[in-house]
Amino acid sequence: MPDISPEQLLDEAIATSPFISFSGLKIVSVDAAAGEVVVTMPARPEFMRASGDDMFHGGPIAALIDTAGDFAIAIGVGGVVPTINFRVDYLRPARGGELRAVAKVRKAGRTVGLADVDVYDASGKLCAVGRGCYSGARG
């Protein structure tokens, strides 16, 4: 298999996953050397707490954290990886038209990878933080 760029790898992961495609995730930046990925997720009516509200439900925020953390590990191992465990701390309501997740690899081991993720709302406020533990091998 020919080598592809980290951006191409993540674009392919988005394109081949019905759930991630539905979520509308976009790769903003990839810094493979730093183990950092920035991903955005647009607001959708299905992601809001209530009809006509501008506040995201916690479920889509958790999915964004899990996916962004996976992507940060994926750029180091050359493919998406299974999630072992992750946690989310919601700090304030996430409002507006888009969320931005900044995921950073904290440990990239042979068997386990660890990534921290900060989620910002449309006004740039930190609204959630998460930490994911992932397999260290593609899967």
C-alpha positions as MATLAB code, in Angstrom:
seq = 'MPDISPEQLLDEAIATSPFISFSGLKIVSVDAAAGEVVVTMPARPEFMRASGDDMFHGGPIAALIDTAGDFAIAIGVGGVVPTINFRVDYLRPARGGELRAVAKVRKAGRTVGLADVDVYDASGKLCAVGRGCYSGARG';
ca = [
       0.000    0.000    0.000;
       1.479    3.373   -0.955;
       2.158    5.912    1.762;
      -0.462    8.628    2.074;
      -0.326   11.896    3.952;
      -1.892   12.157    7.425;
      -4.517   14.515    5.968;
      -5.430   11.960    3.293;
      -5.589    9.217    5.923;
      -8.058   11.207    8.029;
     -10.122   12.351    5.035;
     -10.446    8.675    4.054;
     -11.480    7.746    7.602;
     -14.236   10.372    7.436;
     -15.377    9.328    3.960;
     -15.609    5.623    4.804;
     -17.493    5.969    8.116;
     -21.231    6.598    7.801;
     -21.398    7.976   11.364;
     -18.429   10.315   10.988;
     -19.658   11.457    7.563;
     -23.097   12.189    9.035;
     -21.415   14.202   11.794;
     -19.905   16.516    9.169;
     -16.421   16.486   10.675;
     -13.746   18.470    8.860;
      -9.998   18.303    9.362;
      -8.692   21.823   10.002;
      -5.039   20.993   10.639;
      -2.709   18.078   11.245;
       0.703   18.321   12.872;
       2.068   14.796   12.727;
       5.346   15.753   14.420;
       3.487   17.226   17.406;
       0.787   14.529   17.385;
      -1.947   17.152   17.114;
      -5.147   17.249   15.083;
      -7.778   19.997   14.913;
     -11.269   18.928   13.818;
     -14.532   20.863   13.497;
     -18.110   19.635   13.752;
     -20.991   21.778   12.491;
     -24.237   22.170   14.376;
     -27.062   20.003   13.070;
     -30.642   19.926   14.360;
     -30.015   16.327   15.455;
     -27.116   17.469   17.685;
     -29.041   20.077   19.676;
     -30.542   19.613   23.150;
     -33.952   20.814   21.994;
     -35.653   21.870   18.801;
     -34.708   25.449   17.941;
     -31.960   25.536   20.593;
     -28.326   26.488   19.892;
     -26.944   24.284   22.688;
     -25.247   21.007   21.712;
     -26.355   17.771   23.376;
     -23.548   16.022   25.264;
     -23.652   12.925   23.041;
     -22.308   14.582   19.887;
     -19.646   16.342   21.989;
     -18.536   12.970   23.360;
     -18.461   11.512   19.840;
     -16.335   14.448   18.662;
     -13.886   13.875   21.517;
     -13.647   10.149   20.811;
     -13.144   10.659   17.080;
     -10.635   13.516   17.383;
      -8.589   11.534   19.923;
      -8.634    8.511   17.629;
      -7.469   10.681   14.729;
      -4.547   12.024   16.772;
      -3.373    8.468   17.478;
      -4.141    7.373   13.892;
      -1.673    9.815   12.327;
       1.121    8.110   14.256;
       0.178    4.513   13.520;
      -1.029    4.957    9.946;
      -4.703    4.160   10.430;
      -7.689    4.518   12.720;
      -7.584    2.564   15.974;
     -10.152    0.967   18.300;
     -11.171    2.927   21.389;
     -10.407    1.230   24.693;
     -11.928    3.869   26.970;
     -12.590    7.595   27.089;
     -13.988   10.174   29.457;
     -15.573   13.578   29.082;
     -15.813   16.521   31.451;
     -18.415   19.088   30.381;
     -17.351   22.537   31.561;
     -20.097   24.809   30.172;
     -22.875   24.665   27.580;
     -21.513   24.377   24.030;
     -23.357   26.875   21.870;
     -23.307   28.117   18.320;
     -22.857   26.839   14.831;
     -19.705   24.783   15.185;
     -17.456   23.005   17.654;
     -13.668   22.791   17.349;
     -11.733   19.929   18.899;
      -7.976   20.066   19.468;
      -6.601   16.578   20.072;
      -3.039   15.936   21.241;
      -1.243   12.636   21.709;
       0.076   12.237   25.252;
       1.449    8.713   24.838;
       1.875    6.624   21.741;
       2.879    3.176   22.905;
       3.105   -0.117   21.076;
      -0.113   -1.423   22.663;
      -1.883    1.680   24.020;
      -2.150    5.301   22.931;
      -3.492    8.189   25.009;
      -4.867   11.481   23.662;
      -6.247   14.603   25.359;
      -8.937   16.638   23.608;
     -10.160   20.201   24.244;
     -13.497   21.245   22.712;
     -14.312   24.899   22.019;
     -17.692   26.300   21.028;
     -18.400   28.845   18.293;
     -17.414   31.745   20.572;
     -14.054   30.122   21.346;
     -14.951   29.141   24.912;
     -13.577   25.872   26.269;
     -16.722   23.822   26.863;
     -15.482   20.257   27.342;
     -12.303   18.272   27.832;
     -11.749   14.599   27.245;
      -9.141   11.906   27.416;
      -9.163    8.785   25.296;
      -7.276    5.535   25.532;
      -6.891    3.731   22.212;
      -5.250    0.628   20.848;
      -1.687    1.314   19.769;
      -2.236   -0.676   16.567;
      -4.555   -0.103   13.614;
      -7.823   -1.915   13.815;
];
